[in-house]
Amino acid sequence: MKTLQTPKYRDLQLSECAGAPILRTLWERFDMSLLLTQSGMMKRSGTPSWLLCFLYVVGLISNCSSVVQMADMAQKDSLLKHMFKSRKLAQYTMSRFFTTSFA
């Protein structure tokens, strides 16, 4: 009888947010953007409100404790950079959005 060797896994550090595409699919299926608009959470210009809320949810799932960490994660993570394309999500953008009182 042969002894099995321990498996060798490659280190694939491509993204901390591997579930983000699944979350985005669910986000679109349940039309969360419409719910945000109906609840009064919208912006006039700049980054869309649904994108800020989506990043906030992804940040909470990734155990980010502040919007600074969430904004850093969006700039550094390869998957999130691809999902958010050319949008620059700065910390002050998220801070202003989430400290604004909505109706």
PASEKE-642011 format. One record per residue (C-alpha): residue number from 1; z, y, x; residue in one letter; chain. Coordinates in nm, 4 decimals, always signed. Example, Ala and Ser with C-alpha at 12.3 -4.5 7.8 and 13.67 -1.06 7.14 Angstrom:
2
NODE   pos         pz         py         px   code   unit
NODE     1    +0.7800    -0.4500    +1.2300      A      A
NODE     2    +0.7140    -0.1060    +1.3670      S      A
***
This chain:
103
NODE   pos         pz         py         px   code   unit
NODE     1    +0.0000    +0.0000    +0.0000      M      A
NODE     2    -0.0975    +0.3426    +0.1344      K      A
NODE     3    +0.1187    +0.6487    +0.1305      T      A
NODE     4    -0.0437    +0.9463    -0.0364      L      A
NODE     5    -0.0666    +1.2665    +0.1578      Q      A
NODE     6    +0.0445    +1.5932    +0.0118      T      A
NODE     7    -0.2413    +1.7849    -0.1493      P      A
NODE     8    -0.3904    +2.0786    +0.0382      K      A
NODE     9    -0.4666    +2.3810    -0.1734      Y      A
NODE    10    -0.6637    +2.6800    -0.0654      R      A
NODE    11    -0.4898    +3.0127    -0.0970      D      A
NODE    12    -0.6980    +3.2048    -0.3512      L      A
NODE    13    -0.5372    +3.5475    -0.3579      Q      A
NODE    14    -0.8143    +3.7137    -0.5536      L      A
NODE    15    -0.6101    +3.8479    -0.8407      S      A
NODE    16    -0.2566    +3.8724    -0.9660      E      A
NODE    17    -0.3869    +3.9011    -1.3217      C      A
NODE    18    -0.5771    +3.5801    -1.3810      A      A
NODE    19    -0.5074    +3.5883    -1.7551      G      A
NODE    20    -0.6480    +3.9399    -1.8029      A      A
NODE    21    -0.9951    +3.8253    -1.9218      P      A
NODE    22    -0.8338    +3.6008    -2.1830      I      A
NODE    23    -0.6079    +3.8844    -2.2916      L      A
NODE    24    -0.9076    +4.1172    -2.3178      R      A
NODE    25    -1.0932    +3.8634    -2.5323      T      A
NODE    26    -0.7930    +3.8425    -2.7663      L      A
NODE    27    -0.7630    +4.2230    -2.7584      W      A
NODE    28    -1.1217    +4.2548    -2.8795      E      A
NODE    29    -1.0966    +3.9691    -3.1293      R      A
NODE    30    -0.7935    +4.1269    -3.3016      F      A
NODE    31    -0.9514    +4.4743    -3.2629      D      A
NODE    32    -0.6433    +4.6303    -3.1064      M      A
NODE    33    -0.8434    +4.9468    -3.0293      S      A
NODE    34    -0.8868    +5.0102    -3.4009      L      A
NODE    35    -0.5152    +4.9550    -3.4586      L      A
NODE    36    -0.4312    +5.2076    -3.1865      L      A
NODE    37    -0.6678    +5.4626    -3.3376      T      A
NODE    38    -0.5267    +5.4082    -3.6865      Q      A
NODE    39    -0.1738    +5.4523    -3.5560      S      A
NODE    40    -0.2682    +5.7904    -3.4067      G      A
NODE    41    -0.2776    +5.6908    -3.0400      M      A
NODE    42    -0.5926    +5.8558    -2.9145      M      A
NODE    43    -0.7104    +6.0960    -2.6470      K      A
NODE    44    -0.9751    +6.3642    -2.6570      R      A
NODE    45    -1.1145    +6.3120    -2.3079      S      A
NODE    46    -1.0763    +6.1077    -1.9934      G      A
NODE    47    -0.9728    +5.7455    -1.9864      T      A
NODE    48    -0.9780    +5.5847    -2.3337      P      A
NODE    49    -0.6395    +5.5183    -2.4886      S      A
NODE    50    -0.7154    +5.1495    -2.5437      W      A
NODE    51    -0.7718    +5.1066    -2.1702      L      A
NODE    52    -0.4371    +5.2659    -2.0854      L      A
NODE    53    -0.2584    +5.0479    -2.3398      C      A
NODE    54    -0.4398    +4.7379    -2.2156      F      A
NODE    55    -0.3343    +4.8118    -1.8575      L      A
NODE    56    +0.0219    +4.8698    -1.9777      Y      A
NODE    57    +0.0285    +4.5275    -2.1470      V      A
NODE    58    -0.1213    +4.3600    -1.8386      V      A
NODE    59    +0.1394    +4.5385    -1.6269      G      A
NODE    60    +0.4229    +4.4144    -1.8463      L      A
NODE    61    +0.2922    +4.0590    -1.8242      I      A
NODE    62    +0.2667    +4.0963    -1.4444      S      A
NODE    63    +0.6318    +4.2101    -1.4274      N      A
NODE    64    +0.5545    +4.5670    -1.3192      C      A
NODE    65    +0.8663    +4.7751    -1.3705      S      A
NODE    66    +0.6991    +5.1190    -1.3745      S      A
NODE    67    +0.3692    +5.2874    -1.4493      V      A
NODE    68    +0.3380    +5.3619    -1.0770      V      A
NODE    69    +0.3219    +4.9881    -1.0063      Q      A
NODE    70    +0.0766    +4.9395    -1.2933      M      A
NODE    71    -0.1553    +5.2112    -1.1622      A      A
NODE    72    -0.1342    +5.0664    -0.8096      D      A
NODE    73    -0.2115    +4.7210    -0.9420      M      A
NODE    74    -0.5200    +4.8527    -1.1248      A      A
NODE    75    -0.6515    +5.0090    -0.8019      Q      A
NODE    76    -0.5780    +4.7108    -0.5742      K      A
NODE    77    -0.6411    +4.4033    -0.7877      D      A
NODE    78    -0.9995    +4.2801    -0.7565      S      A
NODE    79    -1.0245    +4.1530    -1.1140      L      A
NODE    80    -0.8843    +4.4685    -1.2709      L      A
NODE    81    -1.1092    +4.6878    -1.0569      K      A
NODE    82    -1.4061    +4.4951    -1.1904      H      A
NODE    83    -1.2823    +4.5143    -1.5505      M      A
NODE    84    -1.2106    +4.8877    -1.5401      F      A
NODE    85    -1.5291    +4.9624    -1.3425      K      A
NODE    86    -1.5362    +5.3169    -1.2066      S      A
NODE    87    -1.2332    +5.4519    -1.3927      R      A
NODE    88    -0.9546    +5.5869    -1.1774      K      A
NODE    89    -0.6265    +5.5113    -1.3481      L      A
NODE    90    -0.3721    +5.7326    -1.1779      A      A
NODE    91    +0.0015    +5.7188    -1.2308      Q      A
NODE    92    +0.0151    +6.0664    -1.3869      Y      A
NODE    93    -0.2497    +5.9680    -1.6441      T      A
NODE    94    -0.0385    +5.6796    -1.7649      M      A
NODE    95    +0.2857    +5.8787    -1.7487      S      A
NODE    96    +0.1438    +6.1623    -1.9576      R      A
NODE    97    -0.0011    +5.9234    -2.2137      F      A
NODE    98    +0.3155    +5.7216    -2.2636      F      A
NODE    99    +0.5510    +6.0226    -2.2715      T      A
NODE   100    +0.3427    +6.2030    -2.5372      T      A
NODE   101    +0.4836    +6.1713    -2.8876      S      A
NODE   102    +0.2285    +6.0412    -3.1353      F      A
NODE   103    +0.2431    +6.0819    -3.5132      A      A
***
